[in-house]
């Protein structure tokens, strides 16, 4: 059975990393009975700058909630960061 969500939004939040540097995650999700989750989804190829921005943002805003970078590869989703 899938997870139930109270709310989700696509590219609906921006995080400031530095002057003129922002990170916009793919999805913000609030699961039922849980805390806010930040989801970044990638295909087979991931640019290094995407990983770096995600890692920096995860460190700066760790108290926001759960951070997940997922990749679709080999016919399945894998959590990579």
C-alpha positions in Angstrom: 0.0 0.0 0.0 1.3 3.5 -0.9 2.0 6.3 1.5 -0.7 8.9 2.2 0.2 12.6 1.9 -1.4 15.5 3.6 0.1 17.9 1.0 2.7 18.0 -1.8 4.0 20.6 -4.2 6.2 20.7 -7.2 9.1 23.2 -7.3 7.2 25.3 -4.8 10.1 26.3 -2.4 13.5 27.9 -2.8 16.4 27.7 -0.5 19.1 30.3 -0.4 22.7 28.8 -0.5 24.7 32.1 -1.0 24.4 35.4 -2.8 22.7 34.8 -6.1 22.7 31.0 -5.5 19.5 29.2 -4.9 18.3 25.6 -4.8 14.8 24.6 -5.8 14.0 20.9 -4.9 11.7 19.0 -7.2 9.1 18.2 -4.5 8.1 19.2 -1.0 6.0 16.5 0.6 4.2 16.2 3.9 3.3 12.6 4.6 0.4 11.8 7.0 1.8 11.5 10.6 5.3 12.6 9.6 7.5 15.7 9.1 8.1 17.7 5.9 10.2 15.9 3.3 12.4 17.4 0.5 12.6 15.1 -2.5 15.0 15.6 -5.5 14.5 13.1 -8.3 17.0 12.3 -11.1 17.2 10.1 -14.1 20.1 8.1 -15.3 22.6 11.0 -15.4 23.2 13.4 -12.5 25.3 16.5 -12.9 27.9 17.0 -10.1 26.6 20.6 -9.4 23.2 19.1 -8.6 24.7 16.8 -6.0 26.7 19.6 -4.5 23.8 22.0 -4.2 21.7 19.2 -2.7 24.3 18.3 -0.1 25.0 22.0 0.8 21.3 22.7 1.2 20.8 19.5 3.3 23.5 20.7 5.7 22.3 24.3 5.9 18.6 23.4 6.3 18.8 20.0 8.0 16.2 20.9 10.6 13.6 21.5 7.9 12.9 17.8 7.7 13.9 14.7 5.8 16.0 15.2 2.6 16.0 12.5 -0.1 17.7 12.4 -3.5 16.3 9.6 -5.6 17.5 8.2 -8.9 15.5 6.2 -11.4 18.0 3.7 -12.8 17.8 0.1 -13.9 14.0 0.1 -13.7 13.8 1.1 -10.0 14.1 4.0 -7.6 17.2 4.2 -5.5 18.0 6.7 -2.7 21.5 8.1 -3.5 21.8 10.9 -1.0 
